[in-house]
Amino acid sequence: MSKSRREFLTQSTLALLAATTAQAQTPATPSTPGAPAAFGTSPAVGPEVTTATFIEAEKLVQFPLTEKDRAEAAGNWRNAMAPLYERRTGPRKVPIPDSIAPYTTVRSTLPGTTSGPEKNLFVRTTSSAPLPTTDEAIAFAPIHQLSHWIESRQLTSTRLTNIYLARIERLNPKINCIITLTRDHALAQAKAADAEIAAGHYRGPLHGIPWGAKDLLDTANIPTTWGAEPFQHRVPTADATVTERLNAAGAVLIAKLSLGALALNDVWFGGQTMNPWLLEEGSSGSSAGPGAATAAGLVAFAIGSETGGSIVSPSMRCGVTGLRPTFGRVPRTGAMTLCWSLDKLGPMARSVEDTMLVLHAITGPDHKDVSCVPSKLDFDAAAPITGLKVGYFPQWMKEAPATDVDRAVLAALPALGMTPVEVTLPDWPYDNLDLILFAEGAAAFEEITLNHQLDLLKAQVPDAWPNTFRQAHFLSAADFVQADRLRRMVALEMFRIMSEVDLLLVPSLRDEMLTLTNFTGHPSLTLRAGFVEVSEARSDWAPDPNKPIPKFSTPRRVPHGVTLIGRLFEEGTIARAGLAIEQHFNVAKENPPGF
């Protein structure tokens, strides 16, 4: 996402919204006693605004005014814009709590259309391998096997939790993925799970399974730091809805996992989280800790979040399976807000079926998240995939970031019973949609932007949040509305495409697809399908001249995943296709060397 952000910030139109600050002038008298002031007659605020001010502002908005228009605009700017500044500063300042979402609410489903399955169905696999003889093999086992061993009492939750705790103590120093270890909390939950199961009260496939939460998900009386210096001592008093639901499922919270500060990249206040497969490079982000911890066998699964690639990217780099649910399926109550109209919470695990087991536990509205809508979940692990039409973009498969792994999956589709179908998209500037993300992010973190607490973050480079949030205060409101209208046009195009096919196969890190499917709310599944060789460490940041990128005399072998995009609320379809691909290529069981 960082490449798109850099391009957008150098090409997009900007406008003067924050050029003036509070300083009063004589108020005008309303025409009717007791009535609010007419537009443009509020008490003037801010320093003097002249035609020279607008000449400079025009360079940002790329909207030249005539000399007459410029003089007229400057003449009443301080009066017309007074209400904008009064909300933010002055005696009538209105603090807006973090829990308040915008009144304008985004819904993924377009008017006049229906989305998602007609019924609820959830059928998991029933077969299971024998309990391994080593702790390492148990640690890396998928949830669908761990749950069978726990249900049949071949394995206790306490033993499994202690296996992960020992691995965390030994291996976390290599990858720096844990912000808060919840040892006592986890052992207490594991003990309770064992007692319930022994008494015949088995809650389901997550009962007794240790998990990690990206540290933007609230946990009552346990720090939730958002990975950022200004919030590193923040301790919530209540659980997020997803935390509550996993507690109800009997899952065992073992750690709060790292995220790039305020959900960008893999650098947090404790340093950088590294990729278990290649310790010279970061794990990518912003779900850095969930990706690294899951890949390293420190947790059975993790909850990540995505706004513009934050589940897809670390899943790719760390070789795990990441499911980004449809926008509006999983409630975000109690999770840090970066962008109200984009944020999504989803599972990261070591197999396709595991992500669906977790989704099944956390899906559905909580009547608090205003963007969350009722939906059904239809998944049958044994259902056939024969006849599924898989859309793909021919040119995308021929060029970077696609690799031979992507092309091998495309070539294998007919043998798996699926039909490849060429699809097309208009050649539009999809990065223009990022204006919405930048504006919402700057609003979400307005206070620490204005008081300069953003300056405390480790990442202070042009494409990191501090600079982006500051710049976003100069974005044009008109351009924001136009970007929102473009968003609807993009949604209509995606509706057209998804009416022609059942799902899409795309290179995971293709900028256009990461951007537009996040903005339209479509679900995605990223899964390992092979390996590639790299000659230098990869990074999501612009190269730091003081820290040369490590290069390797012998290429290093790292996992590579493909991404499936589904119709709205049809996670079951992409999971079924993903299961077939996972079984066909049979590469998901290999673990990072040294872990």
C-alpha positions as CSV (number, residue, x, y, z in Angstrom):
1,M,0.0,0.0,0.0
2,S,2.9,2.4,0.6
3,K,3.8,2.6,-3.2
4,S,0.2,3.7,-4.0
5,R,0.3,6.2,-1.2
6,R,3.5,7.8,-2.4
7,E,2.2,8.1,-6.0
8,F,-1.2,9.4,-4.8
9,L,0.3,12.1,-2.6
10,T,2.5,13.4,-5.4
11,Q,-0.3,13.4,-8.0
12,S,-3.6,14.1,-6.2
13,T,-5.3,17.5,-5.8
14,L,-5.1,19.1,-2.4
15,A,-6.9,22.1,-0.8
16,L,-6.5,24.7,1.9
17,L,-8.6,23.7,4.9
18,A,-6.3,24.4,7.8
19,A,-4.4,27.5,6.7
20,T,-6.0,29.6,9.4
21,T,-6.1,29.2,13.2
22,A,-8.2,30.9,15.9
23,Q,-8.3,34.7,16.3
24,A,-11.5,36.6,16.6
25,Q,-13.1,39.6,14.8
26,T,-16.3,41.5,15.5
27,P,-19.3,39.2,15.1
28,A,-22.1,40.1,12.7
29,T,-25.7,40.4,14.0
30,P,-28.2,37.8,12.8
31,S,-31.1,39.2,10.7
32,T,-33.6,37.6,13.1
33,P,-33.2,37.8,16.8
34,G,-32.2,34.4,18.2
35,A,-31.6,32.9,14.8
36,P,-28.2,31.4,13.9
37,A,-25.9,33.6,11.9
38,A,-26.4,33.5,8.1
39,F,-23.7,31.7,6.1
40,G,-20.5,33.8,5.9
41,T,-21.6,36.1,8.8
42,S,-20.1,34.2,11.7
43,P,-17.4,35.9,13.8
44,A,-14.2,35.9,11.9
45,V,-11.4,33.7,13.0
46,G,-7.8,33.1,12.1
47,P,-5.0,35.3,10.8
48,E,-5.6,37.6,7.8
49,V,-6.2,35.7,4.6
50,T,-5.3,37.6,1.4
51,T,-5.3,37.1,-2.3
52,A,-1.6,36.0,-1.9
53,T,-2.8,33.2,0.5
54,F,-5.1,31.9,-2.3
55,I,-2.4,32.1,-4.9
56,E,-0.3,29.7,-2.8
57,A,-3.4,27.5,-2.0
58,E,-4.2,27.2,-5.7
59,K,-0.9,25.3,-6.2
60,L,-2.2,22.6,-3.9
61,V,-5.7,22.3,-5.4
62,Q,-4.6,22.7,-9.0
63,F,-7.6,25.0,-9.4
64,P,-6.6,28.5,-10.6
65,L,-8.9,31.4,-9.7
66,T,-9.4,34.7,-11.5
67,E,-8.2,37.8,-9.8
68,K,-11.8,38.8,-9.1
69,D,-12.7,35.4,-7.7
70,R,-9.6,35.4,-5.6
71,A,-10.4,38.7,-4.0
72,E,-13.9,37.7,-3.3
73,A,-12.9,34.4,-1.6
74,A,-10.2,36.1,0.5
75,G,-12.7,38.7,1.6
76,N,-15.0,36.5,3.6
77,W,-12.9,33.4,4.2
78,R,-12.4,34.1,7.9
79,N,-16.2,34.4,8.4
80,A,-17.3,31.6,6.1
81,M,-14.9,29.0,7.6
82,A,-15.4,30.0,11.3
83,P,-17.8,27.1,12.1
84,L,-15.2,24.7,10.8
85,Y,-12.6,25.9,13.2
86,E,-15.0,26.5,16.1
87,R,-15.7,22.7,16.3
88,R,-12.0,22.1,16.7
89,T,-10.9,25.0,18.9
90,G,-12.3,27.8,21.0
91,P,-14.9,27.9,23.8
92,R,-17.5,25.7,21.9
93,K,-15.0,23.0,21.0
94,V,-16.8,19.6,20.6
95,P,-14.7,16.6,21.6
96,I,-15.7,13.5,19.5
97,P,-15.2,10.2,21.3
98,D,-13.4,7.4,19.5
99,S,-16.6,5.3,19.5
100,I,-18.5,7.7,17.3
101,A,-18.7,6.8,13.7
102,P,-19.6,9.2,10.8
103,Y,-23.3,9.6,10.3
104,T,-22.8,8.7,6.6
105,T,-22.4,4.9,6.7
106,V,-20.9,2.7,4.0
107,R,-22.7,-0.6,3.1
108,S,-21.0,-3.1,0.7
109,T,-24.3,-4.1,-0.9
110,L,-25.5,-1.8,-3.7
111,P,-29.1,-0.6,-3.7
112,G,-31.4,-3.1,-5.5
113,T,-29.0,-6.0,-5.2
114,T,-28.8,-8.9,-2.8
115,S,-25.5,-10.4,-1.7
116,G,-24.4,-13.5,0.1
117,P,-25.8,-17.1,0.5
118,E,-29.5,-17.8,1.2
119,K,-28.8,-20.1,4.0
120,N,-26.5,-20.7,6.9
121,L,-24.4,-23.9,6.6
122,F,-21.1,-24.9,8.2
123,V,-19.6,-28.3,7.7
124,R,-16.0,-28.9,8.7
125,T,-13.8,-31.9,7.9
126,T,-14.0,-34.8,10.3
127,S,-10.7,-36.7,9.6
128,S,-7.7,-36.2,11.9
129,A,-4.1,-37.3,12.0
130,P,-2.8,-39.1,15.1
131,L,-1.4,-36.9,17.9
132,P,2.3,-36.1,17.1
133,T,5.0,-37.2,19.4
134,T,6.8,-33.9,19.5
135,D,5.8,-30.5,20.9
136,E,7.0,-28.8,17.7
137,A,4.7,-30.9,15.5
138,I,1.8,-30.2,17.9
139,A,2.5,-26.4,17.8
140,F,2.4,-26.2,14.0
141,A,-0.7,-28.4,13.7
142,P,-3.8,-26.7,12.2
143,I,-6.8,-25.8,14.4
144,H,-9.0,-28.5,12.7
145,Q,-6.6,-31.1,14.0
146,L,-5.8,-29.5,17.4
147,S,-9.5,-29.2,18.1
148,H,-10.0,-32.9,17.4
149,W,-7.2,-33.9,19.8
150,I,-8.6,-31.6,22.5
151,E,-12.2,-32.7,22.1
152,S,-11.1,-36.4,22.3
153,R,-8.9,-35.5,25.3
154,Q,-5.7,-36.7,23.7
155,L,-4.4,-33.2,24.3
156,T,-5.2,-30.7,27.0
157,S,-5.5,-27.0,26.5
158,T,-3.1,-26.5,29.4
159,R,-0.4,-28.6,27.7
160,L,-1.0,-26.9,24.4
161,T,-0.8,-23.4,26.0
162,N,2.4,-24.3,27.8
163,I,3.9,-25.5,24.5
164,Y,3.2,-22.1,22.9
165,L,4.4,-20.2,26.0
166,A,7.7,-22.1,25.9
167,R,8.1,-21.4,22.1
168,I,7.3,-17.7,22.7
169,E,10.0,-17.4,25.4
170,R,12.6,-19.1,23.1
171,L,11.7,-17.7,19.7
172,N,10.1,-14.3,20.0
173,P,13.5,-12.6,20.5
174,K,14.2,-13.5,16.9
175,I,11.1,-11.9,15.4
176,N,9.9,-9.3,18.0
177,C,6.1,-10.0,17.4
178,I,4.7,-9.8,20.9
179,I,3.8,-6.6,22.7
180,T,2.1,-8.1,25.7
181,L,2.4,-11.7,26.8
182,T,-0.8,-12.8,28.7
183,R,0.7,-15.8,30.5
184,D,-1.4,-15.9,33.6
185,H,-4.6,-15.0,31.8
186,A,-3.9,-17.8,29.2
187,L,-3.2,-20.5,31.8
188,A,-6.3,-19.6,33.7
189,Q,-8.4,-19.8,30.6
190,A,-6.7,-23.1,29.6
191,K,-7.4,-24.6,33.0
192,A,-11.0,-23.6,32.8
193,A,-11.3,-25.1,29.3
194,D,-9.9,-28.4,30.5
195,A,-12.3,-28.5,33.4
196,E,-15.3,-27.8,31.1
197,I,-14.3,-30.4,28.5
198,A,-13.7,-33.0,31.2
199,A,-17.2,-32.3,32.5
200,G,-18.6,-32.9,29.0
201,H,-19.2,-29.3,28.1
202,Y,-17.3,-28.9,24.8
203,R,-18.0,-25.5,23.2
204,G,-16.7,-26.2,19.7
205,P,-13.6,-26.3,17.6
206,L,-11.9,-23.2,19.2
207,H,-12.4,-24.5,22.8
208,G,-9.0,-24.5,24.5
209,I,-7.2,-23.2,21.4
210,P,-4.5,-20.5,22.1
211,W,-4.7,-17.4,19.9
212,G,-3.1,-14.0,19.6
213,A,-4.8,-10.6,19.0
214,K,-3.4,-7.8,16.9
215,D,-2.8,-5.1,19.5
216,L,-5.6,-2.9,18.3
217,L,-8.3,-5.3,19.6
218,D,-9.4,-4.3,23.1
219,T,-8.9,-6.7,25.9
220,A,-10.4,-5.8,29.3
221,N,-7.7,-4.9,31.8
222,I,-4.9,-6.0,29.4
223,P,-2.9,-3.3,27.6
224,T,-4.1,-2.5,24.0
225,T,-1.4,-0.1,22.7
226,W,-2.2,0.2,18.9
227,G,1.6,-0.3,18.5
228,A,2.1,3.5,19.0
229,E,4.1,5.5,21.5
230,P,1.2,7.8,22.5
231,F,-0.9,4.8,23.5
232,Q,1.6,2.3,24.9
233,H,0.1,2.6,28.4
234,R,-3.5,2.4,27.3
235,V,-5.5,-0.2,29.2
236,P,-9.2,-0.7,28.1
237,T,-11.9,-1.6,30.6
238,A,-14.0,-3.8,28.2
239,D,-13.4,-6.4,25.6
240,A,-13.9,-5.8,21.9
241,T,-16.9,-7.8,20.4
242,V,-14.5,-10.2,18.6
243,T,-12.6,-10.8,21.9
244,E,-16.0,-11.5,23.6
245,R,-17.0,-13.9,20.9
246,L,-13.7,-15.8,21.1
247,N,-13.9,-15.9,24.9
248,A,-17.4,-17.4,24.5
249,A,-16.0,-20.0,22.0
250,G,-13.5,-21.0,24.7
251,A,-10.4,-19.8,22.9
252,V,-7.3,-19.0,25.0
253,L,-5.8,-15.5,24.6
254,I,-2.0,-16.0,24.9
255,A,-0.6,-12.7,23.6
256,K,-1.3,-9.2,22.2
257,L,0.6,-9.2,18.9
258,S,2.5,-6.4,17.2
259,L,1.3,-4.1,14.5
260,G,2.9,-1.2,12.7
261,A,2.1,1.9,14.7
262,L,-1.6,2.9,14.2
263,A,-1.9,0.1,11.7
264,L,0.8,0.8,9.1
265,N,3.6,-1.5,8.2
266,D,5.7,-3.5,10.7
267,V,7.4,-0.9,12.9
268,W,6.0,-0.4,16.4
269,F,7.3,1.3,19.5
270,G,9.3,-1.7,20.4
271,G,11.1,-2.0,17.0
272,Q,10.4,-4.0,13.9
273,T,8.7,-7.4,13.6
274,M,10.7,-9.7,11.4
275,N,9.7,-12.5,8.9
276,P,10.3,-16.0,10.4
277,W,11.2,-17.2,6.9
278,L,13.8,-14.5,6.3
279,L,15.0,-12.7,9.4
280,E,16.7,-10.0,7.5
281,E,13.4,-8.5,6.4
282,G,10.3,-7.2,8.2
283,S,7.2,-9.3,8.3
284,S,5.2,-6.7,6.5
285,G,2.1,-5.1,7.9
286,S,0.2,-3.8,9.5
287,S,-0.8,-7.3,10.9
288,A,2.9,-7.9,11.4
289,G,2.6,-9.8,14.7
290,P,-0.3,-12.0,13.6
291,G,1.6,-13.0,10.5
292,A,4.9,-13.7,12.1
293,A,3.5,-15.4,15.2
294,T,1.3,-17.7,13.2
295,A,4.1,-18.6,10.8
296,A,6.5,-19.3,13.6
297,G,4.1,-21.6,15.5
298,L,3.8,-19.3,18.5
299,V,-0.1,-19.3,18.3
300,A,-2.6,-21.5,16.7
301,F,-4.3,-18.5,15.0
302,A,-4.5,-14.8,15.2
303,I,-6.9,-12.0,14.6
304,G,-5.6,-9.3,12.2
305,S,-7.2,-6.3,10.5
306,E,-7.1,-4.8,7.1
307,T,-7.8,-1.4,5.7
308,G,-5.7,-1.5,2.5
309,G,-3.6,-4.8,2.5
310,S,-2.8,-5.3,6.2
311,I,-3.9,-9.0,6.2
312,V,-3.0,-9.8,2.6
313,S,0.6,-8.5,2.7
314,P,1.9,-10.2,5.9
315,S,0.1,-13.4,5.0
316,M,2.0,-13.4,1.7
317,R,5.3,-12.6,3.2
318,C,5.1,-14.9,6.2
319,G,3.4,-17.8,4.3
320,V,0.2,-18.0,6.3
321,T,-3.4,-18.1,5.3
322,G,-5.3,-14.8,5.7
323,L,-9.0,-14.2,5.3
324,R,-10.2,-10.7,4.9
325,P,-14.0,-10.9,5.4
326,T,-16.6,-8.9,3.5
327,F,-16.8,-5.3,4.9
328,G,-19.8,-5.4,7.4
329,R,-19.6,-9.1,8.3
330,V,-17.5,-8.9,11.5
331,P,-18.2,-6.2,14.0
332,R,-15.3,-3.8,14.8
333,T,-16.6,-2.6,18.1
334,G,-13.7,-2.2,20.5
335,A,-11.1,-2.2,17.7
336,M,-8.9,0.8,16.9
337,T,-10.4,2.9,14.1
338,L,-8.2,3.9,11.2
339,C,-10.9,4.3,8.5
340,W,-14.6,3.8,9.4
341,S,-15.5,2.9,5.8
342,L,-12.7,0.4,5.2
343,D,-11.5,-1.3,8.4
344,K,-12.1,-5.1,8.6
345,L,-11.1,-7.7,11.2
346,G,-10.2,-11.3,10.1
347,P,-8.4,-14.5,10.9
348,M,-4.9,-15.5,10.1
349,A,-4.0,-19.2,10.4
350,R,-2.0,-22.0,8.9
351,S,-4.8,-23.5,6.7
352,V,-7.8,-22.5,4.8
353,E,-10.3,-24.4,6.9
354,D,-8.8,-22.8,10.1
355,T,-9.7,-19.4,8.9
356,M,-13.3,-20.4,8.3
357,L,-13.5,-22.0,11.8
358,V,-12.5,-18.7,13.3
359,L,-14.8,-16.7,11.0
360,H,-17.7,-18.9,12.1
361,A,-17.1,-17.8,15.7
362,I,-16.9,-14.1,15.1
363,T,-19.3,-13.4,12.3
364,G,-22.6,-11.4,12.6
365,P,-23.6,-7.9,13.8
366,D,-23.4,-6.8,17.4
367,H,-25.9,-3.9,17.1
368,K,-23.1,-1.5,18.0
369,D,-21.0,-1.3,14.8
370,V,-23.2,0.7,12.5
371,S,-21.6,-0.7,9.4
372,C,-22.1,-4.3,10.4
373,V,-25.1,-6.0,8.7
374,P,-26.9,-9.4,9.0
375,S,-25.4,-12.0,6.7
376,K,-25.3,-15.8,6.3
377,L,-22.3,-18.0,6.2
378,D,-22.4,-21.0,3.9
379,F,-19.4,-23.3,4.0
380,D,-19.1,-27.0,3.4
381,A,-15.5,-28.3,3.3
382,A,-16.6,-31.4,1.3
383,A,-18.7,-29.6,-1.3
384,P,-17.5,-29.9,-4.9
385,I,-16.0,-27.0,-6.8
386,T,-16.5,-28.4,-10.2
387,G,-17.8,-25.7,-12.5
388,L,-16.7,-22.7,-10.6
389,K,-15.8,-19.8,-12.9
390,V,-12.6,-18.1,-11.9
391,G,-11.9,-14.7,-13.3
392,Y,-8.4,-13.4,-14.0
393,F,-6.7,-10.5,-15.7
394,P,-4.4,-11.8,-18.4
395,Q,-1.9,-8.9,-18.4
396,W,-1.6,-9.0,-14.6
397,M,-0.5,-12.6,-14.8
398,K,2.3,-11.7,-17.2
399,E,4.0,-9.0,-15.1
400,A,5.2,-8.3,-11.6
401,P,4.1,-8.7,-8.9
402,A,2.8,-12.0,-10.4
403,T,5.3,-14.9,-10.3
404,D,5.5,-18.4,-11.7
405,V,3.5,-19.5,-8.6
406,D,0.6,-17.3,-9.6
407,R,0.8,-18.7,-13.2
408,A,1.0,-22.3,-11.9
409,V,-2.2,-21.9,-9.9
410,L,-4.0,-20.4,-13.0
411,A,-2.8,-23.3,-15.1
412,A,-4.0,-25.9,-12.5
413,L,-7.6,-24.6,-12.4
414,P,-9.0,-26.9,-15.1
415,A,-7.5,-30.0,-13.5
416,L,-9.2,-29.0,-10.3
417,G,-12.6,-28.7,-12.1
418,M,-12.7,-24.9,-12.2
419,T,-12.9,-22.8,-15.4
420,P,-10.6,-19.8,-16.0
421,V,-12.4,-16.8,-17.4
422,E,-10.7,-13.6,-18.7
423,V,-12.1,-10.4,-17.2
424,T,-11.3,-6.7,-17.6
425,L,-11.4,-3.5,-15.6
426,P,-11.5,0.1,-16.8
427,D,-8.2,1.9,-16.8
428,W,-9.0,4.3,-14.0
429,P,-6.8,5.9,-11.4
430,Y,-7.9,3.6,-8.5
431,D,-5.3,5.2,-6.2
432,N,-7.5,8.3,-6.2
433,L,-9.7,6.4,-3.7
434,D,-7.0,6.6,-1.1
435,L,-8.0,10.2,-0.5
436,I,-10.9,8.7,1.5
437,L,-8.5,6.7,3.6
438,F,-6.2,9.6,4.2
439,A,-9.1,11.9,5.2
440,E,-10.8,9.4,7.5
441,G,-7.4,8.5,9.1
442,A,-6.6,12.1,9.7
443,A,-10.0,12.6,11.3
444,A,-9.6,9.5,13.5
445,F,-6.3,10.8,14.8
446,E,-6.9,14.5,14.7
447,E,-6.0,15.1,18.3
448,I,-2.6,13.5,18.2
449,T,-1.9,15.2,14.9
450,L,-2.8,18.7,16.2
451,N,-0.9,18.2,19.5
452,H,2.1,16.7,17.7
453,Q,2.1,13.4,19.6
454,L,2.4,11.8,16.1
455,D,6.0,13.1,16.3
456,L,6.7,10.3,18.9
457,L,6.2,7.5,16.3
458,K,9.4,5.8,15.2
459,A,8.4,5.9,11.5
460,Q,8.9,9.5,10.4
461,V,9.3,9.1,6.6
462,P,7.3,10.7,3.8
463,D,4.9,7.8,3.3
464,A,4.2,7.1,7.1
465,W,1.2,8.2,8.9
466,P,2.6,11.4,10.6
467,N,3.3,13.1,7.3
468,T,0.1,11.7,5.6
469,F,-2.2,12.8,8.4
470,R,-0.7,16.3,8.4
471,Q,-1.1,16.5,4.6
472,A,-4.6,15.2,4.8
473,H,-5.7,18.4,6.7
474,F,-5.2,20.2,3.3
475,L,-7.3,17.8,1.3
476,S,-10.2,19.2,-0.7
477,A,-13.7,18.5,0.5
478,A,-14.9,18.6,-3.1
479,D,-12.3,16.1,-4.1
480,F,-13.4,13.8,-1.2
481,V,-16.9,13.8,-2.5
482,Q,-15.7,13.1,-6.1
483,A,-13.6,10.2,-4.8
484,D,-16.6,8.8,-3.0
485,R,-18.6,9.0,-6.2
486,L,-15.8,7.2,-8.1
487,R,-16.0,4.6,-5.3
488,R,-19.6,3.9,-6.3
489,M,-18.6,3.6,-10.0
490,V,-15.9,1.1,-9.0
491,A,-18.4,-0.9,-7.0
492,L,-20.7,-1.0,-10.0
493,E,-17.7,-2.3,-12.1
494,M,-17.0,-5.0,-9.5
495,F,-20.7,-6.0,-9.5
496,R,-20.5,-6.4,-13.3
497,I,-17.3,-8.6,-13.0
498,M,-18.6,-10.7,-10.2
499,S,-21.9,-11.3,-12.1
500,E,-19.7,-13.0,-14.8
501,V,-17.6,-15.2,-12.5
502,D,-17.8,-16.9,-9.1
503,L,-14.5,-15.6,-7.8
504,L,-11.3,-13.9,-9.0
505,L,-7.6,-15.2,-8.9
506,V,-5.2,-12.2,-8.6
507,P,-1.6,-11.5,-7.8
508,S,-1.8,-10.8,-4.0
509,L,0.0,-7.5,-4.0
510,R,-1.4,-6.0,-7.2
511,D,-2.0,-2.4,-6.2
512,E,-5.2,-1.9,-8.2
513,M,-6.9,-5.0,-6.7
514,L,-5.8,-4.3,-3.2
515,T,-7.2,-0.8,-3.4
516,L,-10.4,-1.3,-5.3
517,T,-11.6,-4.5,-3.5
518,N,-10.9,-3.0,-0.1
519,F,-13.0,0.0,-1.1
520,T,-15.8,-2.2,-2.5
521,G,-15.7,-4.5,0.6
522,H,-15.2,-7.8,-1.2
523,P,-13.7,-10.7,0.8
524,S,-10.3,-12.1,0.0
525,L,-8.4,-15.3,0.9
526,T,-4.6,-15.3,0.6
527,L,-2.9,-18.7,0.8
528,R,0.5,-20.2,0.3
529,A,0.8,-21.9,-3.1
530,G,4.5,-22.3,-3.6
531,F,7.9,-20.7,-3.1
532,V,10.1,-18.1,-4.8
533,E,13.7,-17.0,-4.6
534,V,14.7,-13.5,-3.6
535,S,18.2,-11.9,-3.9
536,E,17.5,-9.1,-1.4
537,A,15.3,-8.5,1.6
538,R,11.9,-7.0,0.8
539,S,10.5,-3.9,2.5
540,D,7.3,-1.9,2.4
541,W,9.2,1.3,3.1
542,A,11.2,3.5,0.8
543,P,14.8,2.5,1.2
544,D,16.6,4.2,4.1
545,P,20.1,5.3,2.8
546,N,21.4,4.8,6.3
547,K,20.3,1.2,6.4
548,P,21.2,-0.5,3.1
549,I,18.8,-3.3,2.0
550,P,20.5,-6.7,2.8
551,K,21.5,-8.5,-0.4
552,F,22.3,-12.2,-0.6
553,S,25.1,-13.9,-2.5
554,T,22.8,-17.0,-2.8
555,P,19.1,-16.4,-3.4
556,R,16.8,-17.2,-0.4
557,R,13.7,-19.4,-0.7
558,V,10.6,-17.8,0.7
559,P,6.8,-18.7,0.5
560,H,4.6,-17.1,-2.0
561,G,0.8,-16.9,-1.9
562,V,-2.1,-16.2,-4.3
563,T,-5.2,-14.4,-3.5
564,L,-8.8,-15.3,-4.3
565,I,-11.5,-12.5,-4.3
566,G,-15.1,-13.5,-3.7
567,R,-18.5,-12.1,-4.1
568,L,-19.8,-10.1,-1.2
569,F,-20.5,-12.3,1.8
570,E,-19.5,-15.4,-0.1
571,E,-16.4,-16.4,1.9
572,G,-17.6,-20.0,1.7
573,T,-17.0,-20.1,-2.1
574,I,-13.4,-18.7,-2.0
575,A,-12.7,-21.1,1.0
576,R,-13.8,-24.1,-1.0
577,A,-11.7,-23.1,-4.0
578,G,-8.8,-22.3,-1.6
579,L,-9.1,-25.8,0.0
580,A,-8.7,-27.4,-3.5
581,I,-5.7,-25.2,-4.3
582,E,-4.1,-25.9,-0.9
583,Q,-4.5,-29.7,-1.3
584,H,-3.3,-29.7,-4.9
585,F,0.0,-27.8,-4.2
586,N,0.5,-29.3,-0.7
587,V,3.0,-26.7,0.4
588,A,1.3,-25.3,3.5
589,K,2.8,-27.8,5.9
590,E,6.4,-26.7,5.5
591,N,7.6,-24.5,8.4
592,P,10.2,-21.7,8.6
593,P,13.8,-23.1,9.2
594,G,14.9,-22.8,12.8
595,F,11.3,-22.5,14.1
